[in-house]
Each structure stands twice: as C-alpha cells, then as structure tokens.
C-alpha cells in the first residue's frame, strides 16, 4: 500500500492588529500598512496565514485589509476577537440595531466572498492534511462590577438596547450594561466542547493563565477550560491573541503561540511569525 506523505506547511501567525490605530477609512494607508506587515516576514513562503482576532473596529476596513493580505497566501484562517464586536458610535449602534453580533454576521458574510479566506466559528477544516478548528472563545466573569469597570467590552459590546441589571456574589449592587457576557461564554464553550481530535486550535482568547498571579483581572485574559481541552483534544498547536505580548511555550505537549502586533509602540520589533507544521 502506498504511504501518503505530508509535506511541511508554513503557518504565518498574527493577532491583535487593531487596524484603525494605523489606518482608518483610508485605503492608501491600508495598502501601505498591509505591505509593511508582509515586509516584516523573514521568509518568502506564503502557505497559510492565521489571524487570531482583534482585526479592528470597522468591518469595511478590516475586510479590505484581509483582502490585501489574502493576495499573498494560498489560504487565510481568521476568527473574531472582542474588539471585532465593538460598536463605538451612535452611527454604528443604529446600523447594527444595538447588536454587536449583527456586525459579526456582516463581517463573516463579507470575508466569505474572498475565495481563499475561511472564517472559523466553531467548525473544523482540513487543509493540506492538517486539521484546523477555530472560534473566538470567551472568558469567564466572576464579578460584573469588576468586569464593567475594568473591561471596555462592557461599554462597547451590545446585544440589546436596554440595559441588563445583575448582581453576582462578589458584587454589592446591580451594574447596568448592554451585553450578556455569560451567554456568549456558554455559547463559545458549547462550540469547543463538541471538538474532537484536531491538529491546530485557533482562538482569540488564551487557553491557560499566562502569568504567575491569579486574581479577578486574569479571568478576562483566558478561558478556564483550556487545560481540559488540551488534554482531551491533544492539539499540536494552539494559536491565540488578546495578550499584547509575544508568547511561545509548551504546555502538556501543545505549542502555545501568540504573535500580536498590538497598539502603536507596543511591539516595535514586530514581525509575522512563521511556524512549520506537518
């Protein structure tokens, strides 16, 4: 019987682009920005690009950047981050009917028109013999008061016009906000709970705690079930974002990789990271 041999494939990795801090509603600037990203590469291999969320605040700009980058690659895999849900003005609140997930739906429909781009939202895709699974995933909130005072998500993500009011064990009075953060956490958890064995997981939220200090603020930086998923699914690699620091570490046999651009002046020596897989 003839053996099937998989050739090594190169993944280029980036997250947390935050495009509107570099170019907003300006296609010439976005073209220059895209070229700068590509020029940061240390090789000339253009197999697969992975974008692990937080592309920017405006769909038209985000999709144009993805279209530009996709011209270089055979395949592009993307998923959403928390900033990809933000509605920053009354204009966009009205446009999306006070619902950030209408904005996300529009974004998915727009990028699906680009032939070689796949938006990962809880599905598994095989490409060149490698299986990819992705979704944004979400963090767990233990104190609504702390969360609403600490995270811009509480101010700029909406799923309704009327405010929610809720008290949690750590809170002493109701907090008003317009986004059911608990519902999104459960929906994203359901997606990854259906996942069986796969080679590469892509998410925006990190899979494990990435500091030595555990406190309430850390609950907004990772998913609390990542260790269990790694044990059950046994992925070779988990690519993520959200943390604006470059990370590469081994965890229970899985490579954890984060390569964020971040806000201007955060990662001045940034380059698109290239990883070989087979």
Buried (B, 14 or more C-beta within 10 A) or exposed (E): EEEEEEEEBBBBBBBBBBBBBBBEEEEEBBBEBBEEBBEBBEEEBBBBBBBBBBBBBBBEBBBBBBBBBBEBBEBBBBBBBBBBBBBBEEEBBEBBEBBBBBBBEBBBEBBEEBEEBBBBBBBBBEBBEBBBBBBBBBBBBBBBBBBBEBBEBBBBBBBEEEEBEBEBEEBEEBBEBBBBBBEBBEBBBEBBEEBEEBBBBBBBBBBBBBEEEEEEEBBBBBBBBBBEBBEBBBBBBBBBBBBBEBBEEEBEEBBBBBBBBBEEEBBEEBBBBBBEBE
